[in-house]
Amino acid sequence: MKASRIATVGAVAASAVVVLSSPCFAHVSVQPEGAAAKGGYAVVDFKVPNERDNASTTKLEINFPADHPLASVMPEPVQGWDVKVTKSKLDKPIDSHGRQITEAVSKVTWTADGKGIEPGFFQKFPVSVGALPEDTDELVFKAIQTYSNDEVVRWIEVPQEGQEEPENPAPVLALSEAEEDGHSHGSSTAEESSEESTDDASAAAANTASDTAEPVDSTDTTARVLAVVGIVVGAAGVAYGVLAGRRRSNA
């Protein structure tokens, strides 16, 4: 009985190891740094894990969606990697900030100039993209991962809703809904904060001026009082001297 239980536990543990080491748990993916709102700009990270024990990842190729071309694509430099941006002519021009765009980035390729992504490690490749489309909920990026032993893994299968994840799924970026008047609200808040800061500063300056003025007024009043007292005392002294002189003369 004990032997059968041990065998069962061993089988479950072994199957767990197989499941956890399955490629579907470690594949090229894409996630935004913050929000990726429709109509806006975002920085997205392509996360590339190394799935081999005897080879390093030395090249990554990300293909951008042709059905939703992005007018702006700017990769961030990654130490140890050379980057190449490939543009292609668009079948249909797109408008961006009042000007017509006739070509867009179709592919970004990173090539390691050293060891690349070694076994047991992963690497993030950040890219600034925009403006994000407003007529779709997601963007699909097909990725090709190349190893130092010349093995190539194509992460190009598009996941379908309601179905199991494919063996080599393509990276999918989910887009969030745009915030209505988000920019104007932010500007209004900034202006209000600025106005409040200005009012506070003015009030503080007025209070400071008032506090500084009080000692000046007090000193001036005291000086005036002392001056009047001096005059009175001086006049009294003169009068006393005149009276004393008269008394001596009479005597």
matplotlib code that plots the C-alpha trace (Angstrom):
import matplotlib.pyplot as plt

x = [0.0, 2.8, 4.7, 1.7, 1.3, 4.9, 4.7, 1.6, 3.3, 6.3, 4.2, 2.4, 5.7, 7.2, 4.2, 4.4, 8.0, 7.0, 4.1, 6.2, 9.0, 6.5, 7.3, 3.8, 4.9, 7.9, 7.5, 8.2, 5.6, 4.8, 3.6, 3.2, 5.0, 1.9, -1.1, -1.4, -4.5, -6.2, -5.1, -2.2, 1.5, 3.1, 6.4, 6.1, 8.6, 9.2, 10.2, 12.4, 13.2, 15.9, 14.4, 17.4, 20.0, 22.8, 22.4, 21.9, 19.4, 21.4, 18.7, 15.2, 13.0, 9.7, 7.3, 4.8, 1.2, 0.6, -3.2, -2.6, 0.7, 2.3, 3.6, 6.2, 8.4, 11.5, 13.5, 15.4, 19.1, 19.9, 23.4, 25.0, 22.6, 22.6, 19.2, 18.0, 14.7, 13.1, 10.4, 8.1, 5.8, 2.2, -0.6, -2.8, -1.3, -2.3, -2.7, -0.7, -0.7, -1.9, 0.5, 0.3, 2.5, 3.3, 5.7, 5.9, 8.1, 7.4, 10.2, 12.7, 15.6, 18.0, 21.3, 23.6, 27.2, 28.2, 26.9, 23.2, 20.6, 22.3, 20.4, 18.4, 18.0, 15.6, 15.9, 13.5, 13.6, 11.7, 10.1, 8.1, 5.1, 2.2, -0.2, -2.0, -5.1, -8.5, -10.4, -9.0, -8.6, -5.2, -2.1, -0.4, 3.4, 5.0, 8.4, 11.3, 13.8, 17.2, 19.7, 23.4, 23.1, 21.2, 17.9, 15.0, 11.7, 8.8, 6.3, 3.8, 0.6, -2.3, -4.2, -7.9, -10.6, -12.2, -9.4, -6.3, -3.1, -1.1, 2.3, 4.1, 1.8, 2.6, 3.0, -0.3, -0.6, -4.0, -5.2, -7.2, -9.9, -8.9, -9.7, -12.2, -10.6, -7.7, -5.2, -7.5, -8.3, -4.6, -3.9, -6.8, -5.5, -2.0, -3.3, -5.4, -2.4, -0.3, -2.9, -3.2, 0.6, 0.6, -2.1, -0.4, 2.9, 1.2, -0.5, 2.7, 4.5, 1.8, 2.0, 5.8, 5.6, 3.0, 5.2, 8.2, 6.4, 5.2, 8.6, 9.3, 6.0, 6.5, 10.0, 8.9, 6.1, 8.5, 10.9, 8.2, 7.0, 10.5, 11.0, 7.9, 8.9, 12.3, 10.8, 8.5, 11.3, 13.5, 10.8, 10.2, 14.0, 14.0, 11.0, 12.5, 15.7, 13.9, 11.9, 15.0, 16.8, 13.9, 13.9, 17.6, 17.1, 14.3, 16.3]
y = [0.0, 2.4, 1.5, 2.3, 5.7, 6.5, 5.5, 7.7, 10.7, 10.2, 10.1, 13.3, 15.0, 13.9, 15.1, 18.4, 18.8, 18.0, 20.5, 23.3, 22.8, 22.9, 25.7, 27.2, 28.5, 30.3, 32.1, 35.5, 38.0, 41.7, 43.8, 47.6, 49.7, 51.2, 51.6, 51.0, 53.0, 53.3, 56.4, 57.0, 56.2, 53.5, 51.8, 48.1, 45.4, 42.3, 39.7, 36.9, 33.9, 31.4, 27.9, 25.9, 24.4, 24.1, 27.3, 31.1, 33.3, 35.5, 37.1, 38.4, 39.6, 41.3, 41.8, 44.7, 44.3, 45.4, 45.8, 48.4, 50.2, 52.4, 55.8, 55.9, 53.0, 53.8, 51.0, 51.7, 50.8, 47.5, 46.8, 43.9, 44.1, 45.8, 46.9, 47.4, 49.1, 48.1, 50.3, 49.3, 51.3, 51.3, 50.0, 52.8, 56.0, 56.9, 60.4, 61.2, 64.7, 66.4, 64.8, 61.8, 58.8, 56.6, 54.1, 52.6, 50.2, 46.6, 44.9, 45.5, 43.1, 42.7, 40.8, 40.0, 41.3, 39.1, 36.0, 36.9, 35.5, 32.5, 29.5, 30.3, 34.0, 36.3, 39.7, 42.6, 44.7, 48.1, 49.9, 53.2, 52.9, 55.0, 56.2, 53.0, 52.2, 53.0, 50.3, 47.2, 45.7, 44.1, 44.1, 40.9, 40.9, 37.8, 37.0, 34.9, 33.7, 32.4, 30.4, 30.1, 26.6, 28.0, 26.7, 29.0, 29.2, 31.0, 32.6, 33.3, 31.4, 33.8, 32.7, 32.3, 33.1, 30.1, 27.8, 26.4, 28.4, 27.2, 25.7, 28.7, 31.7, 35.2, 38.0, 39.9, 43.4, 44.1, 47.7, 49.6, 52.0, 55.7, 58.0, 60.7, 64.1, 62.6, 65.2, 68.2, 67.0, 66.6, 70.1, 71.6, 69.9, 71.2, 74.7, 74.6, 73.4, 76.1, 78.7, 77.4, 77.5, 81.1, 82.2, 80.5, 82.1, 85.5, 85.0, 83.9, 86.9, 89.2, 87.6, 87.9, 91.6, 92.2, 90.4, 92.4, 95.7, 95.4, 95.9, 98.9, 100.6, 99.9, 101.3, 104.4, 105.1, 104.7, 107.1, 109.7, 109.3, 109.7, 112.8, 114.4, 113.5, 115.1, 118.2, 118.5, 117.9, 120.4, 123.0, 122.4, 122.8, 126.1, 127.4, 126.4, 128.2, 131.4, 131.3, 130.7, 133.7, 136.0, 135.0, 135.7, 139.1, 140.0, 138.9]
z = [0.0, 1.0, -2.2, -4.4, -2.7, -3.2, -6.8, -7.3, -5.6, -7.8, -10.9, -10.0, -9.3, -12.5, -14.5, -12.7, -13.8, -17.4, -17.3, -15.8, -18.3, -21.2, -23.8, -23.3, -19.9, -21.2, -24.5, -26.0, -24.7, -24.7, -21.8, -21.5, -18.9, -17.4, -19.7, -23.4, -24.1, -27.5, -29.4, -27.0, -26.8, -24.7, -23.9, -24.3, -23.2, -25.3, -22.8, -24.1, -21.9, -22.9, -23.1, -23.9, -21.6, -24.1, -26.2, -25.9, -27.6, -30.0, -32.1, -31.8, -34.7, -33.9, -36.8, -36.4, -37.4, -41.0, -40.5, -37.8, -38.7, -36.0, -37.1, -34.3, -33.2, -31.2, -29.5, -26.4, -26.6, -24.8, -23.7, -25.5, -28.5, -31.9, -33.1, -36.7, -37.6, -40.9, -42.6, -45.3, -47.6, -46.6, -48.9, -47.5, -46.0, -42.4, -40.8, -37.8, -36.1, -39.2, -41.6, -43.9, -43.2, -46.3, -44.5, -41.1, -39.1, -40.2, -38.2, -35.4, -35.1, -32.1, -32.6, -29.7, -30.0, -27.1, -25.3, -25.7, -23.4, -21.7, -20.3, -17.2, -18.0, -19.8, -21.4, -21.9, -25.1, -24.5, -27.4, -27.5, -29.8, -31.0, -31.7, -30.8, -32.9, -31.7, -33.7, -32.1, -28.6, -29.2, -31.4, -32.5, -32.9, -34.5, -33.1, -34.3, -31.7, -32.9, -30.7, -30.9, -32.2, -35.2, -33.9, -34.8, -32.9, -34.5, -32.1, -34.8, -33.9, -33.1, -30.0, -30.6, -28.1, -26.5, -27.6, -25.9, -26.2, -29.2, -28.8, -30.2, -29.5, -30.9, -28.4, -28.0, -26.6, -25.0, -25.4, -22.7, -23.4, -23.8, -20.9, -22.0, -21.8, -19.9, -21.1, -20.5, -17.0, -16.3, -17.7, -15.6, -12.5, -13.2, -13.7, -10.5, -8.6, -10.1, -9.3, -5.7, -5.3, -6.7, -4.3, -1.4, -2.3, -2.5, 0.8, 2.4, 0.9, 2.3, 5.7, 5.7, 4.7, 7.4, 10.0, 8.9, 8.9, 12.5, 14.2, 11.8, 12.8, 16.5, 16.4, 14.6, 17.1, 20.0, 18.5, 18.0, 21.6, 22.9, 20.7, 22.1, 25.7, 25.1, 23.8, 26.8, 29.2, 27.4, 27.5, 31.2, 31.8, 30.0, 31.9, 35.2, 34.3, 33.4, 36.7, 38.7, 37.0, 37.8, 41.5, 41.8, 40.1, 42.5, 45.5]

ax = plt.figure().add_subplot(projection="3d")
ax.plot(x, y, z, "-o")
ax.set_aspect("equal")
plt.show()
